[in-house]
């Protein structure tokens, strides 16, 4: 059984995974952090590359929201049943904030870890977090806006990790 190109090259049996994080909404923040922390708990070496809207997940202060617009399959448990939000509802002012509050309350009620907690767990598990320098410049953000421990780099920095990885995910 092969250990993958990256592990064969470095003589290690440790698996590795890279994740490109491109979305910064509450619902899209969960998959990369859950996968990263779970993989790290399974002794997988993990690197995450945050680019475009995903870079916002590395900000010191998070105010994540969801948008029901363009998500006709979005069902929320309400009044003892699952209700879908019609696409048209998403354009009404205040709906994003309302849907975000509902989702945050559901997350808390069900005992699901917050994104801040998952991010802290990733840091504690030595997950390598790379913020895209080009995106930082593009959106006129500063490194001081980011949490501690973020490495800044570009596509070459990501590819350096991805070319060694056994698993590459784009989220």
N, C-alpha and C positions, 0 to 999 in steps of 0.2 A: 504494500500500500504506500503510495507516494505522500509525502508531506507537503506537496505544492512547490511551485518554482521558488518562491521566496525562502521557504524553510530549507529546501535542499541546498540553496546557495549559501546560507549562513550556518548550516549544520545543526540547526535547532529543531526540536520536535514541537515547539510552541506554534500554535496556529495564530494567524493574524487576520485582522479585518479592518477595512477602511470604509468610512461612510461619508458621502457628500451630503451635506444638509443645506437644502435650498429654500425651505419654507419656514416662515417665522410665526405662523398662527398657532394658537393653543392646540388645536387638533393635530396639526402636522408636527408639533414639537415632541409629542409622545413617542412615536415610533423610533426615531434615531436614538433618543436617550434610553428607552427601554432596551432596545437591542444592544446598545453599547454597554450598559451596566450589566446586562445578563451575560453577554459574551465575556466581559472582564471577570465576572464571578466564576466563569468556566475556564479561567486562565488563558483567555484569548487576548493577544496584544491588540488594542483598538486605537485607531486614530480617526478623528472626526474633522472634516474640512467644512467650515461654515462659509457659505458664499451667498451673494445677493440677499434675499430676505431672510435666509437662515442665519445670517450674521447677527441679527437682532437678538437671537437666543443667547448670545454671549454678553449682552449688556448687563451692567451691574443691577439695574432696576428693570424688572420685567413687568409689562402690563399687557399680557397676551390676550388676544381676543380670537373668536372664531367668526366666520362669516357664513351664514346659511345661503348666501347668493351663489348660485351655480352648484348647489348640493341638494338636488331633489330627493336623494336617498337618505338625507339626514332625518333620523327619527329621534325624538326626545321622549322619555317616559314622563307623562303628565296625566294627572287625574286617573291613575290606574290603568292607563293604556299607552300605546306608543303613537305619537302624532307626528306627521310629516309637516315640514314647513314648506309651503309653496314657494317657488323661486321668486315670485313677485313680492313676497313679504320682505325679502332681503333688501329691497330698495327703500323701504320705509325708514325714515330717520329713527334712530334709537334701537332698531331691531338687533344690530350686531352686539350692542352693549347688553341688551336683554338676554340674547342667546348665550353670550359669554358668561354672564352671571349664572344663568341656569346650568350651564355646563360645569362651571367651577363649583357650584353647590352640589351637583351630582357627584363630581370627583371626590369632594370632601365627604359627602354622605356615604359613599361606597368604600372609603378608606384608601383610595388610590393616591399614590405619592404625587406631590406637586412637581412641576417642572424644576423649580428651584431645588427641591430635595433630590430629584434625579440628577440634576447637574452637579450638586455637591457630592453625590455618590460616585458619579463618573470621575470627578477630580480625585476623590479619596481612593479610587480604584486605578489610578494612574492612566486614565484614558487621555491620550494626547489630543488636545484641542487646538486646531489651526484656524485662525481667522484670515479671511481673504483680504490681503492688503489692497488689491484693486477695488474691491467693494467698499472697504473702509474709506478710501479716497473718493470713490464715486459718490457715496452718500454723505460725504463730509463729516465722517465720524472720527473720533480721536481714540488712540489706544487707551487713554485714561477712562473712556466710556465703558471699556470692557472689564470683565472680571479678571482677577489675578491669574497668572499661569497660562494665558493664551499666547501661543506662538503665532506670529504673523508671517504669512507667506503667500505665494501665488500658485498657479497651476503646476509649476515645476515641483514645488514643495509637496503638493498633494500627490502628484504622479510618482514621486520618489517613494512615498508610502504605498500607494496603490499597486505599483509594479512588484512589490515584495509580498503583497497580501494574498492570502488564500481566498478571501471573500471580499468583494467590492460591492457596496450598495449605494444606490442613488435615491435619496428621499427628498 
